[in-house]
Amino acid sequence: MNMSVNIAGVELKNPITVASGTFGSGMEYSEFVDLNRLGAVTTKGVAIIPWPGNPTPRIAETYGGMMNAIGLQNPGIDVFVNRDIPFLKKYDTKIIVNVCGKSEDDYVECVRRLADVDVDLLEINVSCPNVKEGGIAFGQDPKALYSITEKVKAVAKQPVIMKLSPNVTDITEMAKAAEAAGSDAVSLINTLTGMKIDVNRRTFAVANKTAGVSGPAIHPIAVRMVYQVANAVNIPIIGMGGVATTEDALEMIMAGASAVAVGTANFNNPYVTVEIIDGIKEYMEKNGIEDINELIGCVK
Ligand SMILES: Cc1cc2nc3c(=O)[nH]c(=O)nc-3n(C[C@H](O)[C@H](O)[C@H](O)COP(=O)(O)O)c2cc1C
């Protein structure tokens, strides 16, 4: 039976990875999860310089999920490369480095810094506000997305995955812009912008006022967007958004995702990724599926 999948020339031993920002670089989780079992580890967003992130409170619970406005807190690329990469290199899993920035130059410098680092794929988080353009996220404007994709591709040595924002009218337009600018793959979805009010304090539950909604509540939206994007572009897709069970992951694959990232569900159950990998294997055995690739995009 074959469970391996291919993302832009990189072979993952199975289609399951983790969603950026929900798993650190796997250090804490390695007490619970054998990282060798994962198709890939996707790291928390890293930027060219360290950022402290947003004021607290930065998370809140909501029906069927959570909200966060961490604000891209990160130790900066130098600490990350010297501390986190050597840790991950001890494991037999692929490494996907998630990159964030506040300007095109930030992204380009960070990707340039990673060019000679031994990692497999770069995932570019374009849901960050573009400070030079009034704060609209790069991933909310097809022209800005095209431009940043092109600039990142010009310096990247690893294949590039542009991570799409769902906070748009038509996500296929964004996926097409990323593909046209040379992106090797796309991942989706990032969190959906929401708001929660703490009625007892009579203020926002999250200090940033708005926060990204994740978890099972957003899963059907994510499946719909993966399906739409799969029918709009020819590059591989990593699907994510509320995946918490084997069935959820299979939905993503059947909608057109070549790999699936598990995010918020790790907070409820640190073993969930391995349980899903075992669950997919069981599903394949039960249904006589020889190769996982037969399932990718099988629902038309
Ligand atoms: C606490 C938290 C931190 C996150 N940090 C990042 C990040 O640094 N970069 C990024 O691209 N996405 C980040 N995300 C978004 C997730 O990677 C994922 O796209 C989203 O949460 C949907 O998947 P889920 O419902 O399985 O969590 C974060 C999500 C959460 C909940």
PDBQT file of the ligand as one rigid body, heavy atoms in Angstrom, charges set to zero:
ROOT
HETATM    1  C1  LIG A 401      -2.509  29.625  17.664  1.00  0.00    +0.000 C 
HETATM    2  C2  LIG A 401      -2.374  29.648  16.167  1.00  0.00    +0.000 A 
HETATM    3  C3  LIG A 401      -1.222  30.176  15.583  1.00  0.00    +0.000 A 
HETATM    4  C4  LIG A 401      -1.085  30.210  14.182  1.00  0.00    +0.000 A 
HETATM    5  N1  LIG A 401       0.072  30.698  13.625  1.00  0.00    +0.000 NA
HETATM    6  C5  LIG A 401       0.249  30.671  12.274  1.00  0.00    +0.000 A 
HETATM    7  C6  LIG A 401       1.483  31.089  11.680  1.00  0.00    +0.000 A 
HETATM    8  O1  LIG A 401       2.438  31.464  12.364  1.00  0.00    +0.000 OA
HETATM    9  N2  LIG A 401       1.573  31.072  10.318  1.00  0.00    +0.000 N 
HETATM   10  C7  LIG A 401       0.546  30.631   9.519  1.00  0.00    +0.000 A 
HETATM   11  O2  LIG A 401       0.682  30.622   8.298  1.00  0.00    +0.000 OA
HETATM   12  N3  LIG A 401      -0.617  30.202  10.064  1.00  0.00    +0.000 NA
HETATM   13  C8  LIG A 401      -0.792  30.209  11.415  1.00  0.00    +0.000 A 
HETATM   14  N4  LIG A 401      -1.970  29.740  11.955  1.00  0.00    +0.000 N 
HETATM   15  C9  LIG A 401      -3.034  29.227  11.065  1.00  0.00    +0.000 C 
HETATM   16  C10 LIG A 401      -2.989  27.697  10.948  1.00  0.00    +0.000 C 
HETATM   17  O3  LIG A 401      -1.758  27.257  10.414  1.00  0.00    +0.000 OA
HETATM   18  C11 LIG A 401      -4.159  27.160  10.081  1.00  0.00    +0.000 C 
HETATM   19  O4  LIG A 401      -4.037  27.689   8.769  1.00  0.00    +0.000 OA
HETATM   20  C12 LIG A 401      -5.530  27.512  10.629  1.00  0.00    +0.000 C 
HETATM   21  O5  LIG A 401      -5.532  27.514  12.049  1.00  0.00    +0.000 OA
HETATM   22  C13 LIG A 401      -6.632  26.562  10.135  1.00  0.00    +0.000 C 
HETATM   23  O6  LIG A 401      -6.360  25.220  10.521  1.00  0.00    +0.000 OA
HETATM   24  P1  LIG A 401      -6.975  24.539  11.871  1.00  0.00    +0.000 P 
HETATM   25  O7  LIG A 401      -8.438  24.867  11.896  1.00  0.00    +0.000 OA
HETATM   26  O8  LIG A 401      -6.690  23.074  11.736  1.00  0.00    +0.000 OA
HETATM   27  O9  LIG A 401      -6.249  25.143  13.027  1.00  0.00    +0.000 OA
HETATM   28  C14 LIG A 401      -2.124  29.700  13.358  1.00  0.00    +0.000 A 
HETATM   29  C15 LIG A 401      -3.279  29.167  13.957  1.00  0.00    +0.000 A 
HETATM   30  C16 LIG A 401      -3.417  29.127  15.330  1.00  0.00    +0.000 A 
HETATM   31  C17 LIG A 401      -4.671  28.523  15.926  1.00  0.00    +0.000 C 
ENDROOT
TORSDOF 0
